[in-house]
Amino acid sequence: MQNFIFDIDGTLIDTEKMYIKPLYDVLVKRGYDITYDQAAATFGITALDALKRLNVTDQDAVMAEWNQLIPNYAKYLKVYAGIPESLAELKQTKKLAIATSKVRSEFERDFTPIGINHYFNEVVTSDEVAAGKPAPDMILKGMEKLNGVPETTVYVGDTLYDMQAAHSANVAFALAGWRTAADENFKKADYVLEQPKDLLGL
């Protein structure tokens, strides 16, 4: 593989609690009959798509309150062990990009301060494309920015949405096994990575 395109949340950094806990808290406060697991099942898609899937009617108000609360949960964010070292080694010989469900403002707010942006040649955020995952748009845009082709490109992610998007873009999918178990849902994953350093073997 020559081109590595990465999801962010659940792949490079652990952010589930940072995003889902405030969403869950906002919805419960507003009277929605919802469980944490139901909210967590939307992890990995755009915030707007998440609200649609949860049948949220007052989307603008919930989105505003949710975004306001997220920084209060930043203590839950962490970079997965081994990610910076693996990216540094990959960067020496490969081209790296991000294709994330975050919009650009969310990317700048939540990812840029972590300090690993410099490993990536290109970034694609969901507001650059017509449709978010599981549509292939972001991965196709990432390949375009890297001047890559499907045969030498892999998308690294942690959700079914990631795998569906990768295969719709006709690129290989590598499961971030440090976050997601390779159960029956991921039988069609092209690669299962147990730890970040396994990226170096692709």
N, C-alpha and C positions, 0 to 999 in steps of 0.2 A: 504493500500500500504506500502511496505517495501523498495522498491528501487525507487528512484527519479532520473531520468536522465534529464538533462536540456540542451536546446539550450542556446546559449549566446546572440547573437545579436537580439534585439527586445524582449528578454525574461528577461534576467538578467540586461542588460545594453542597453541604447538607443544609437545606433550607426548608424542609417540609414544615417543621413546627413554626418557623418564623412567618410563613405565609398562611398556613392552614389554621393555626390556633386563633389568630385575630379574625379570620374569616368566620370561623365557627362561633366565636364569641359575639361577633356583630349579628349574625343570623339568629342566634338563640335570643339575644337581647330584643331583637325585632319580632320575636314570636314564631319564627320558623321551626317546624318540627323536623329536626335534622340531627343526625349523629356525627360524631367526629369522623368516623370511617367514611361516611357518605361525602363529607367535605374533602377528605383526603383522597378520595377516588378521582378528584378533578386535578390533582397535582400533576403538572407537566404540560397543561394546555394554557392558553391565554386566560387572563383574569376574566375577560368578558365572556369567553366560551364557558368558563367554570360557572359563572352566575347563571348563564342560560341553562346549563345542564342541571343545575340545582333548582330550576324553576323560580328563580328570584324575580319578583315583579318590580320592585323599586330599585332597579339596577344602578342608576346614577347615584342615589343616596348611599346604597351599600358600598359601592366602589369608592366613593369619597371617604366614608368612615373607615373602611378597610385599609386604604392607602395611608390614612392618617395614623392608624394604629401600628402598622408594620414595623416602623423603626423602634417601637417599644419592645419588640420581640427579637431584636437583633442579637441578643445574647445567645440565642439558639443556633446561630449561623456558625459553621466551621468548614474549613477546607479539608477534604478527605486526605488522610495520611498517604503520602507517596505521590500525590498529584503534582506538586511543583517540580519535584525531581524528575518525574517521568516526562512532563512537558518540556523541561529544559533539554533532556536528551533527545526527544523527538525533534525538537526545533532545529537541531544541528543538521538534519538531513531531509526533513519532511516539511510540507506546508500545512499549517494549522489554521482552522477557522472555528468560529462559534456560530451556531444557529439556534437561537433561543426563543421561547414563547414570550419572553419579556419584551415590552416596548422599550424604546431607547431611553426614556427617562427612568424606567425601573432598572435598566442595565447600569446606567450611570450612578444611580442611587445605591444599589445593592451589590454590584459586582466590582465596579471600578476601584472602590476603596480597598479591596482585598489585596490588590497589588500583583496580580498575575496576568494582567492584560497583555504585557509585553511579549508573552509567548505566542501570541496569535497574530497571524498575518492579516486576517479579515474578521469582521463581525457582521452577522445578519440578525436583526431584531424583527419581531413579528409585525411591526408597523411599516416595514419595508415591502411586504408582500400582500397578496390578495387574501390568502387563507393561511391560518395557523395549522399546526399539527393536529390530526394525522395527515393532512394534505402535504404534498412533497415540496411546496413552494420554497420554504426556507432553505432546505438542503440543496435544491436546484440553484437557488441564488448564491449559496455558499460555493458550490462548484464553479459557477460562473465567475465569481470574484477570484477564485484560486486558479482559474484557467485549467480546471481539472476535468477528468472524464469519469463516468461511473465505474469503469473497470478497475480503476486504481484509487477509488475513494471509499472510505468507511465512515459511517456515522456512529458515534458512541453515545449511548443513552441508557435510561433506566426504566422506561415505561413502555407499555404497548403502543402508545401514541408515537413514540420515537421509532419503534420497529416498523410500524405501519408506514410512517412517513419515509423512512429509509428505503423500504422495498418499493414504495410507490415512485420513488426517485431512481429506482434501479441501481441502488448502491448497497453494499454490504452493511449489515447491522452488527455492532458489537455491544453486548449487554454489560453494563457496569455492575458486575456481580458483587462488588463491595457494598452496594446499596440494595439490590434486588435479587432475590433468589431465582435461579433458572428453573422454574417450575414448568408445568404443562403449557402455560400461556406463551412460553418463549421457545417452544420446540423449533420454530423457524428462525431463531437467531443464528446468524452465520458464525459468530464467535461469542464465547462466554468468557469474560475476563474476571478472574477471581480477585485480582488486586491491580492497582494502576500500572505497576511495572510490566504487567502482561501486555500492555500496549506496544511495548518495544519489540514483541515477537510477531506483530502483524506485518 
